[in-house]
Amino acid sequence: MRAPAWEATYCEFFVTRRRRLLGIAYAILGSWPAAEDATQTAFVKLYLHWPRIDPAAVDAYARRTVVTTSIQSAQKRAREPLTDSVADHAAREIDVDVRVDLMGALAQLSPRDRAVLALRFLEDLSVTEVAGLLGVAEGTVKSQTNRALARLRADEATASTERKTS
């Protein structure tokens, strides 16, 4: 059986974008295994719809698929705690203690808040682009971003106070 003609472009997209999309899923889910599962599920969905996806919009479509899949996965695992450890392949330029603190702080946010932060700051998307991907108003993206950042700052202030007193 021959592969479909479009499969080569899908495979090329998979190879070039997998790590980036995995990073978004990790930022939302806080767990490498969960992020890998969500990313794999998203790529299966992409494969099934690939012939109908507009090539000019494939990045946005893939991001939205990964975000939606990650949020759905987080909602299913709502009772499971997020990991407080860092995988072996964590970024080397970031202090491990800081990364663990950041992931712990992100774990306190809702999956949708983590998605907004991941899209805004990891993917460097505009408010308009994030709103379009998530299907919400721009004001919602702005308020979610502000609320999530305020919560992270409050958590950091609390942690800083606790470190000084101990």
N, C-alpha and C positions, 0 to 999 in steps of 0.2 A: 504494500500500500504506500503510495507517495504522499509526502507531506504537502499540505496546502501551500500555494504560492506565497501567501502572506506570512507564513510561519517564520521565515528568515528575519523579517523585520521585527517580529515579536521577540525572537531570541536575542537579537541585537539590543533591543530595548531592555529586556530582562538583565542582560549582562551589564549594561551601562547604568541602569537606574536602581538596581536591587538594593545596593548598600544605602543609598540616599533614602529610599522608601522605608527600609528597615530601621533607619535612624528615627524617622517620624513615628513609626509604630512603637519603638522603644521609649521615645519621649512620652507617648501617651500611656503605655502599659507599664513601664518601669521594670520590665523583665525581658531578658533576651529570648528565652524560650517562647514566651507568649508573643513577643514581637515577631519572631520567626514564623510562628503559626499564623498570625494575622496577615503577615506579608505574603506567605505562601497562599493563603486563601484568597487574598486580593489578586495575586497573579493568576490564579485559576480563573477567577471571574473575568480578569482582563483577557485571558486567552479565549474564553468562550465568546466574548463580545468584540474581539480585536478587528474582525473584518468590517464591523459597523462603526468603529471609532474614527472620528475625524483626525487625520494625522496632525493637524495643526493644534488640536486640543488634547493630544494623548497624555502629555505631562499632567495637565490639570485633572483629567479623568482618572489617571492612575493615583494621584495624590488623594483625590476625593474617595476613591475606592479603598485606599489604605486607611484613611482617617475613619471612614464609616465602619469598615471591618474592625478596626482597633477599638472604636467606641463600643460596638456591639459585643466584642470579646470582653471588654472591661465590665460591661454591664452583666454579662453572664458569670464573670468571676468576682462579682462584687463582694462576696463573703471571704474570698481568699486574700491574704495579706500580700502586698507588693514586696518584692525583694528588697532587702536592705544591704545587699552585698553587690559588688561590682564584678562583672564578668572579666575573665582573663584578658580579653581583647579590648579593654577600655582604652580610651584615648590617653596616650602617654604624656601629652603636654599638660594635662589637668591633674592636679594633686588628688590622689585617691580619696583622702579624707573629705575634701571639698566636694568631690563628685558624689560620695556616699551621702553627705549632708544634703546636697541638691536633690538627689533622687528621693531621699526621705521626705524632703519638703514637697516635692512634686507629687509624691504619693498621697499627700493630704488634700490635693486638689481633685476635682471631678475629672473624669475622662475628657469631657468636652472642654474644660478649662485647659487641660494639658494639651489637647489638640490645637486650641487657639494659640497657645504659646509656642508649640512646635512649628506651626505653620508661619507664625509671625517672625520668630527669631531663629529657628533652624533653617527654614526654607526661605526666609527673608521676603515673604510675600506682603503685599500691601493689604490694608484693611479691606479694600474693595475686593481683592482677589480671595482673601480668606472668607469674606461674606458670601461670595459666589460659590466657593467650594463647599461651605457648610450649609448653604441655603438659608442664611439668616440675614437680617439687616446689618448694615455697617455699624450702626449704633450699638447693636448687640455685641459685635466683635470688639468694639472699643470698650464697652463696659465690662465684658468678660476679661479682656486683657488687663484692664486697670484693677479689677477685683482680684484676679489671680496674682498679679504682681504685688499688690498690697498684702495679700495673705502670705506670699513668700517673704516679703520684707518683715512682716510681723513675726513670722516663724524664726527668721534669722535674728531679729532683735531679741527674742526670747532665748534662743540658743546661745547668743553672745553673752547675755546676762547670766545664764546658767554656767557658762564656762568661766566667767570672771569670779563667780561666787564659790566655785568648787576648787 
